[in-house]
Amino acid sequence: MKKLAAHDFEDLLQCAIPVFEGLLPQKHDGIVRKLLFELSTWHGLAKLRLHTETTINDLENSTIRLGSILREFQSTVCNAYDTYDLPSEEAARGRRQSALASKQSQKNKSTIPQAHATGRPGGSQKIQAATDAAPAQTRKKRPKREFSLGTYKTHALGGYVKAIWLFGTTDDLSSAPFGDEEPLPPTAPEAHHHISLETRQRIQLSDWLKRNKEDPALKDFLPRLKNHILARLLLHKYKGDELEFTPEDRSMVIIENNTIYQHKVLRVNYTTYDLRLNQDSMNPRTRNANFMVLAPEDNDDPHPYWYGRILGIFHANIRHRGPLAKSREPQRMEFLFVRWFGRDPTPQPGWRTKRLTRLAFVQGNSELAFGFLDPTQVIRAVHLIPAFQWGCVSDLLPPSVIARGVNNPTMDWQLYYLSIFSDRDLMMRFRGGGVGHASTREATDYFKSDRDIPDQEKTSVETEDDENQSDMEVEELQDLQDVQEDANEEGDYGYTRESGDDEDSDCEAGDESDGSKEDGGAVDSDMDALSYADY
């Protein structure tokens, strides 16, 4: 925790909510949770690379809420605790003060001859006594460290919205190091995902299933795999759970050489909220194997996403026989073996309640605990943080090396928090309004109803303004059409009839016209100024 850069503090903020949960009494814990959530919201909005009027208004409202929560934190939480420097910080401060005192002592010693010259004997003893007393005085006091709202950084929060309006986004201000990393293998930008074509990691299904027959994750692995493959071959729409086929139907699916091929990495391309191409790399051997997909349309839960963890990335060469086969040629089919998460609806997560979504693995005895997935269904990777307060459990699933890995095959974290602030794109997928999220627009729009009251009021005002603007545009268009008609009429007949004129007005206009002919015709002042009146 030494010499941290700004991006290090950003990473700490993104993971802070689960870490601080439960450390303080309930009253203070709620205030700290709201403060960390609002800080993450403000930081996520402030660092967007593409802003709309809605996101800037949201940032302004977030700044107001943040100021209110900071004041509540100072008056309620900070006043309840006496805070001091850590022993390491106090020791470091003592060393700095000792060094400063030693430096001052050396400086004072250089002035001793001048003291004797002025006829003040004993001057050197007084100087030495003063310098010796300085460290002793600093050691007697242990100053309290209090939270202050009077710093420049806090004061500057209110200027970000105006700065964005005037100078653009702040995404170019970063302290993250730029290092040389090994480049990813080339992936076509138009491809949804990329899995290696290598066939070195062969898995002979009969032998593999026999060796792991006690592993609960592989229960009915082969029948369920063939159900998944057959549903895709027959172009059935994905509905979450695997369709059931008869043994006769499954016998029409031939896995060549009874072999599947395992891969290390799945790379998924997606369009970010600001219309950029981005890529996530998911590796089952690491913690970066969690993903999100769109929930099926007939899902009872209104939440638009499902979440899972990749346990294996595979491909197989498949032949389909029988009257329903669309092709008898062998075809490469890629699939993921996944462990599904369930969403914990209590307490209610969201922007209004300032709570992160909590996930937990589905109970191992459920048919929905494990499954297969077409890689094209994956939207992108997600970042999950264990809910440390709730600890680990072993009753979700019997010991399983396939599901948990070799290092800890018996324990799971009871709950996980979905870190929606891990990057800007993920935040916008759970807030709505991302310009680049056209393919998931319906899903992201679901979250627009979950906003703080100022955001909702601003949105309704913007809607009314848009309607009023549309009415004004219609009126202006009608006025332009009337002006154009008058211009055409003037070109045809040499005069312009004002709208609403009656017959008397026409006669008066005619009389005026007759009178003007005696003067040689009416001449426009501008034409007169240009000396065109003579022609």
C-alpha positions in Angstrom: 0.0 0.0 0.0 2.9 2.4 -0.7 3.3 4.8 -3.6 -0.2 4.2 -5.0 -1.2 5.9 -8.2 -4.6 7.2 -9.0 -5.6 4.0 -10.9 -4.7 2.0 -7.8 -7.1 4.0 -5.7 -9.7 3.4 -8.5 -9.2 -0.3 -8.2 -9.5 -0.1 -4.4 -12.8 1.8 -4.7 -14.3 -0.7 -7.1 -13.7 -3.5 -4.5 -14.4 -1.5 -1.4 -18.1 -2.2 -0.8 -17.8 -6.0 -0.1 -14.7 -5.4 2.0 -16.3 -2.8 4.3 -19.5 -4.7 4.7 -20.3 -5.6 8.3 -17.2 -3.9 9.8 -19.2 -1.2 11.5 -22.5 -1.1 13.4 -25.6 -1.3 11.2 -26.4 2.4 11.3 -22.9 3.4 10.3 -22.5 0.5 7.9 -25.4 1.7 5.8 -24.0 5.2 5.6 -20.5 3.8 4.5 -22.2 1.5 1.9 -24.2 4.5 0.4 -21.0 6.6 0.4 -18.9 4.0 -1.4 -21.7 3.3 -3.9 -22.2 7.0 -4.7 -18.5 7.5 -5.0 -18.3 4.6 -7.4 -21.3 6.0 -9.4 -19.7 9.5 -9.5 -16.3 8.2 -10.6 -17.9 5.9 -13.3 -19.9 8.8 -14.7 -17.1 11.3 -14.5 -14.7 9.0 -16.5 -17.0 8.1 -19.3 -15.4 8.4 -22.7 -18.7 9.4 -24.4 -21.2 11.6 -22.7 -24.8 12.4 -23.6 -26.9 15.1 -22.0 -28.5 12.4 -19.9 -25.2 11.1 -18.5 -24.0 14.7 -17.7 -27.3 15.4 -15.9 -26.8 12.2 -14.0 -23.3 13.2 -13.0 -24.6 16.6 -11.8 -27.2 14.8 -9.7 -24.6 12.3 -8.4 -22.4 15.2 -7.3 -25.3 16.7 -5.3 -26.0 13.3 -3.6 -22.3 12.8 -3.0 -22.0 16.1 -1.2 -25.0 15.3 1.0 -23.7 11.8 1.9 -20.2 13.2 2.7 -21.7 15.6 5.1 -23.8 12.9 6.7 -20.7 10.7 6.9 -18.7 13.5 8.6 -21.4 14.4 11.1 -22.6 10.9 12.0 -19.8 8.4 11.4 -16.7 10.4 11.9 -17.8 12.0 15.1 -18.5 8.6 16.6 -14.9 7.4 16.4 -11.5 8.7 17.5 -9.1 8.1 14.7 -5.3 8.2 14.9 -2.3 7.4 12.7 -1.2 3.8 12.4 1.9 2.9 14.3 3.8 2.8 11.1 2.6 6.2 10.1 3.4 7.6 13.5 6.9 6.2 13.4 7.4 7.6 9.9 6.3 11.0 11.1 8.6 10.8 14.1 11.5 10.0 11.9 10.8 13.0 9.7 10.5 15.3 12.8 13.8 14.0 14.2 15.5 14.5 10.9 14.1 18.1 10.8 15.2 18.7 14.3 18.7 17.4 13.6 19.0 19.6 10.6 17.8 22.6 12.6 20.4 21.8 15.3 23.2 21.8 12.8 22.0 25.1 11.5 21.9 26.6 15.0 25.4 25.3 15.8 26.8 27.3 12.9 25.5 30.5 14.7 27.3 29.8 18.0 30.4 32.1 17.3 28.1 35.0 16.6 26.5 34.5 20.0 29.8 34.8 21.8 30.7 37.8 19.6 27.7 39.7 20.9 28.7 39.2 24.5 26.0 36.7 25.5 27.8 33.9 27.3 25.9 30.6 27.5 24.2 31.1 24.2 25.3 27.7 22.9 23.9 25.9 26.0 20.4 27.5 25.4 20.4 26.5 21.8 21.3 22.9 22.6 18.6 22.7 25.3 16.0 23.9 22.9 16.9 21.4 20.2 17.0 18.5 22.7 13.5 19.4 23.9 11.9 19.5 20.5 11.7 15.7 19.9 10.5 15.2 23.5 7.6 17.6 23.0 6.5 15.9 19.8 6.4 12.5 21.4 4.1 13.6 24.2 1.2 14.3 21.8 -0.7 11.8 19.7 -2.9 14.0 17.4 -6.2 12.8 16.2 -6.8 12.6 12.5 -10.1 13.9 11.5 -12.0 13.8 8.1 -12.1 17.2 6.5 -14.4 18.5 3.8 -12.3 21.6 3.4 -9.7 20.1 1.0 -9.3 21.2 -2.6 -10.1 17.7 -4.0 -13.5 17.8 -2.4 -14.1 21.4 -3.5 -13.2 20.5 -7.1 -15.9 17.8 -7.4 -18.5 20.4 -8.2 -16.5 21.7 -11.2 -16.4 18.5 -13.2 -19.7 18.9 -15.0 -18.9 22.4 -16.2 -15.4 21.2 -17.3 -16.9 18.4 -19.3 -19.3 20.8 -21.0 -16.5 23.2 -21.9 -13.5 20.9 -22.6 -14.9 17.4 -23.2 -14.5 14.1 -21.4 -11.8 13.4 -18.7 -10.9 9.9 -19.9 -7.5 11.1 -21.2 -6.4 11.8 -17.6 -5.0 8.6 -16.3 -2.0 7.4 -14.3 -2.2 3.8 -15.4 1.2 2.6 -16.6 1.7 1.8 -20.3 3.7 -1.3 -20.5 4.7 -3.8 -23.2 2.4 -6.8 -23.0 2.3 -9.8 -25.1 -0.2 -9.1 -27.9 -3.3 -11.3 -28.2 -3.6 -13.6 -31.2 -5.3 -11.8 -34.1 -9.1 -11.9 -34.0 -11.3 -10.7 -36.8 -13.2 -7.6 -35.7 -16.4 -8.8 -37.3 -16.2 -12.2 -35.4 -18.3 -12.5 -32.2 -15.7 -14.8 -30.5 -12.5 -16.6 -31.0 -11.5 -20.1 -29.9 -8.3 -21.7 -31.0 -8.3 -24.3 -33.8 -5.7 -26.5 -32.0 -6.6 -30.2 -31.4 -3.8 -31.1 -29.0 -5.9 -31.2 -25.8 -8.0 -34.3 -26.7 -10.5 -35.7 -24.3 -11.7 -39.2 -25.0 -15.2 -39.0 -23.5 -15.5 -42.7 -22.3 -12.2 -42.7 -20.4 -12.7 -39.1 -19.0 -16.2 -39.8 -17.7 -15.1 -43.1 -16.2 -12.2 -41.4 -14.3 -14.5 -38.7 -13.0 -17.7 -40.7 -12.4 -17.9 -39.6 -8.8 -17.7 -35.9 -9.7 -21.3 -34.4 -9.3 -20.6 -31.8 -12.0 -20.4 -34.4 -14.7 -23.7 -36.1 -13.9 -25.5 -37.0 -17.2 -22.8 -35.1 -19.0 -23.0 -37.0 -22.4 -26.8 -37.0 -22.7 -27.1 -33.4 -21.8 -24.3 -32.5 -24.3 -26.1 -34.3 -27.1 -29.3 -32.5 -26.1 -27.5 -29.2 -26.4 -25.9 -30.1 -29.8 -29.2 -31.5 -31.2 -31.1 -28.3 -30.2 -28.6 -26.2 -32.1 -28.5 -28.5 -35.1 -32.3 -28.2 -35.3 -32.1 -24.4 -34.9 -34.2 -24.3 -31.7 -34.2 -21.0 -29.9 -32.2 -20.9 -26.7 -34.5 -20.9 -23.7 -32.0 -21.3 -20.9 -32.5 -25.0 -19.9 -31.6 -27.8 -22.3 -34.4 -29.3 -24.4 -35.0 -33.0 -23.7 -34.8 -35.4 -26.6 -35.4 -39.1 -26.8 -32.5 -41.6 -26.8 -33.3 -42.4 -30.4 -32.9 -38.7 -31.3 -29.7 -38.5 -29.4 -28.4 -41.5 -31.2 -28.5 -39.5 -34.4 -25.8 -37.2 -33.1 -22.3 -38.7 -33.7 -19.3 -37.2 -32.0 -16.4 -38.2 -34.2 -14.0 -40.5 -32.5 -16.0 -40.0 -29.3 -13.6 -37.1 -28.7 -13.9 -33.5 -27.7 -11.1 -30.9 -27.7 -10.4 -28.6 -24.8 -9.2 -25.0 -25.1 -7.7 -22.5 -22.6 -9.1 -19.2 -23.6 -12.4 -17.8 -25.0 -12.2 -14.3 -26.5 -15.4 -12.3 -27.0 -15.7 -9.2 -29.1 -18.3 -6.6 -28.2 -19.2 -3.0 -28.9 -18.8 -0.7 -25.9 -21.2 2.1 -24.9 -19.1 4.6 -26.8 -19.1 2.7 -30.1 -15.6 1.1 -29.7 -14.6 -2.5 -30.3 -13.5 -4.2 -27.1 -12.5 -7.8 -26.3 -12.7 -9.9 -23.1 -10.6 -12.9 -22.5 -12.0 -15.7 -20.3 -9.9 -18.5 -19.0 -11.4 -21.2 -16.8 -8.1 -21.8 -15.0 -8.2 -18.3 -13.6 -10.7 -16.1 -11.8 -11.6 -14.3 -15.0 -14.1 -16.9 -16.2 -17.4 -15.3 -15.3 -19.8 -14.0 -18.0 -23.2 -12.6 -18.7 -25.9 -13.6 -21.2 -29.3 -12.3 -22.0 -32.1 -14.0 -20.0 -34.6 -15.9 -22.1 -37.8 -14.0 -23.0 -40.1 -16.3 -21.0 -38.0 -15.9 -17.8 -40.1 -15.2 -14.7 -37.4 -12.9 -13.3 -37.6 -9.4 -14.9 -33.9 -9.0 -14.5 -32.6 -9.1 -18.1 -29.3 -11.0 -17.6 -28.1 -14.5 -16.5 -24.7 -15.1 -15.1 -22.4 -18.1 -15.1 -18.8 -19.4 -14.7 -17.0 -21.2 -17.5 -15.7 -24.6 -16.4 -14.5 -25.7 -19.8 -14.1 -24.5 -23.4 -14.5 -27.2 -26.0 -15.2 -28.0 -29.6 -16.1 -31.3 -31.3 -16.6 -32.5 -34.8 -20.3 -33.5 -35.2 -22.2 -35.6 -37.7 -26.0 -35.6 -37.8 -27.9 -38.4 -39.2 -31.5 -39.2 -39.7 -34.5 -37.5 -41.5 -34.1 -34.2 -39.6 -30.4 -33.8 -40.5 -29.8 -30.6 -42.5 -26.3 -31.7 -43.5 -24.5 -35.0 -43.3 -21.1 -33.5 -43.5 -19.0 -33.2 -40.3 -19.1 -29.8 -38.7 -17.1 -28.2 -36.0 -19.3 -27.1 -33.0 -18.0 -25.0 -30.2 -19.6 -25.1 -26.7 -19.0 -24.1 -23.1 -19.5 -26.2 -20.0 -20.7 -23.7 -17.4 -21.9 -23.5 -13.8 -24.8 -21.1 -13.3 -25.3 -18.4 -10.7 -28.7 -17.5 -9.2 -29.6 -13.9 -8.3 -30.4 -13.0 -4.7 -33.3 -10.5 -4.9 -33.0 -9.6 -1.2 -32.0 -7.0 -0.2 -33.3 -5.2 -3.3 -30.2 -4.1 -5.4 -30.1 -1.1 -7.6 -29.2 2.6 -8.0 -32.0 3.8 -5.8 -31.1 1.5 -2.9 -27.4 1.9 -3.6 -26.7 -1.9 -3.3 -24.8 -4.2 -5.6 -26.5 -7.3 -7.1 -25.7 -10.4 -5.1 -25.2 -13.8 -6.8 -24.8 -17.3 -5.5 -24.2 -20.7 -7.2 -27.3 -22.7 -7.9 -27.7 -25.7 -5.6 -25.8 -28.6 -6.9 -28.7 -31.0 -6.8 -30.7 -28.8 -9.2 -30.8 -29.7 -12.9 -30.0 -26.0 -13.6 -26.7 -26.0 -11.7 -24.6 -27.0 -14.7 -25.2 -26.7 -18.4 -23.9 -26.1 -21.9 -23.9 -22.8 -23.8 -23.2 -21.7 -27.3 -20.4 -19.1 -27.1 -22.3 -16.8 -29.4 -24.7 -16.2 -26.5 -22.0 -14.6 -24.3 -22.3 -10.8 -24.1 -19.0 -10.2 -22.2 -17.2 -11.0 -19.1 -18.2 -9.7 -15.6 -16.3 -9.0 -12.4 -17.5 -10.8 -9.3 -16.2 -10.1 -5.8 -16.8 -12.5 -2.9 -19.1 -11.3 -0.1 -16.4 -11.8 2.6 -18.8 -11.2 5.4 -20.8 -14.3 4.6 -17.8 -16.6 4.3 -17.5 -20.0 2.5 -19.9 -23.0 2.6 -19.6 -26.6 1.5 -23.2 -27.6 1.2 -23.9 -26.1 -2.2 -22.2 -29.0 -3.9 -20.4 -32.2 -2.9 -16.6 -32.2 -3.5 -15.9 -31.5 -7.1 -12.6 -30.9 -8.9 -14.3 -30.1 -12.1 -16.5 -27.3 -10.6 -14.0 -25.9 -8.0 -10.5 -26.8 -9.1 -7.8 -28.9 -7.6 -6.7 -26.4 -4.9 -10.1 -26.2 -3.1 -12.6 -28.8 -4.3 -14.9 -28.6 -1.3 -15.7 -25.0 -0.6 -17.6 -22.1 -2.4 -18.1 -18.6 -1.4 -21.7 -18.3 -0.2 -22.4 -15.1 -2.0 -20.7 -12.9 -4.7 -21.2 -9.2 -5.5 -21.5 -8.2 -9.1 -19.1 -5.3 -9.5 -20.9 -3.0 -12.0 -18.2 -0.4 -11.5 -15.3 -2.5 -12.8 -15.3 -0.6 -16.1 -17.4 2.1 -17.8 -19.0 -0.2 -20.3 -20.3 -2.6 -17.6 -21.7 0.3 -15.6 -23.6 1.5 -18.6 -25.1 -1.9 -19.2 -26.6 -1.7 -15.8 -27.7 1.9 -16.1 -29.0 2.2 -19.6 -28.4 4.8 -22.3 -25.2 3.4 -23.8 -25.1 4.5 -27.4 -23.2 1.4 -28.5 -25.5 -1.1 -26.8 -27.9 -1.4 -29.7 -28.1 -5.2 -29.7 -29.1 -5.2 -26.0 -31.1 -2.0 -25.9 -34.2 -3.6 -24.5 -32.2 -5.2 -21.7 -30.3 -2.0 -20.7 -33.5 0.1 -20.9 -34.9 -2.1 -18.1 -32.6 -0.3 -15.6 -33.8 3.2 -16.6 -36.7 2.9 -14.2 -34.3 2.3 -11.3 -33.0 5.8 -10.7 -32.8 8.3 -7.9 -35.6 10.8 -7.8 -33.5 13.8 -9.1 -32.5 11.7 -12.1 -36.1 10.6 -12.8 -37.4 14.2 -12.5 -34.7 15.4 -14.9 -35.6 12.7 -17.3 -39.3 13.6 -17.2 -38.4 17.3 -17.7 -36.2 16.4 -20.7 -39.1 14.4 -22.2 -41.5 17.4 -21.8 -38.9 19.7 -23.3 -38.5 17.3 -26.2 -42.3 17.3 -26.7 -42.4 21.1 -26.5 -39.4 21.4 -28.9 -41.2 19.1 -31.3 -44.3 21.3 -31.1 -42.2 24.4 -31.7 -40.5 22.8 -34.7 -43.9 21.9 -36.2 -45.1 25.6 -35.7 -41.8 26.9 -37.2 -42.2 24.5 -40.2 -45.8 25.8 -40.7 -44.5 29.4 -40.6 -41.8 28.6 -43.1 -44.4 27.1 -45.4 -46.6 30.2 -45.1 -43.6 32.4 -45.9 -42.8 30.3 -48.9 -46.4 30.4 -50.2 -46.3 34.2 -49.8 -43.0 34.5 -51.6 -44.4 32.4 -54.5 -47.6 34.5 -54.6 -45.5 37.7 -54.6 -43.5 36.4 -57.5 -46.6 35.6 -59.5 -48.7 38.7 -58.7 -46.2 41.3 -57.5 -47.7 41.7 -54.0 -47.9 39.8 -50.7 -51.2 39.2 -49.1 -51.0 39.1 -45.3 -52.8 36.2 -43.6 -56.2 37.1 -42.2 -56.8 40.2 -44.4 -60.4 40.8 -45.4 -61.7 42.4 -48.6 -61.5 46.0 -47.1 -57.8 45.4 -46.4 -57.3 44.4 -49.9 -59.0 47.5 -51.1 -56.9 49.7 -48.8 -53.8 48.0 -50.1 -54.9 48.7 -53.6 -55.6 52.4 -52.8 -52.1 52.7 -51.4 -50.7 51.1 -54.4 -52.5 53.5 -56.7 -51.2 56.5 -54.7 -47.7 55.3 -54.9 -47.7 55.1 -58.7 -48.0 58.9 -58.8 -44.6 59.1 -57.1 -43.1 56.8 -59.6 -43.5 53.6 -57.5 -42.5 52.6 -54.1 -38.7 52.3 -53.6 -37.2 50.2 -50.9 -34.8 52.1 -48.7 -32.1 49.5 -49.1 -32.4 49.7 -52.9 -32.3 53.5 -52.6 -29.1 53.3 -50.6 -27.6 51.1 -53.3 -28.6 53.7 -56.0 -30.8 51.1 -57.7 -33.8 53.5 -57.6 -32.7 55.2 -60.8 -33.3 52.0 -62.8 
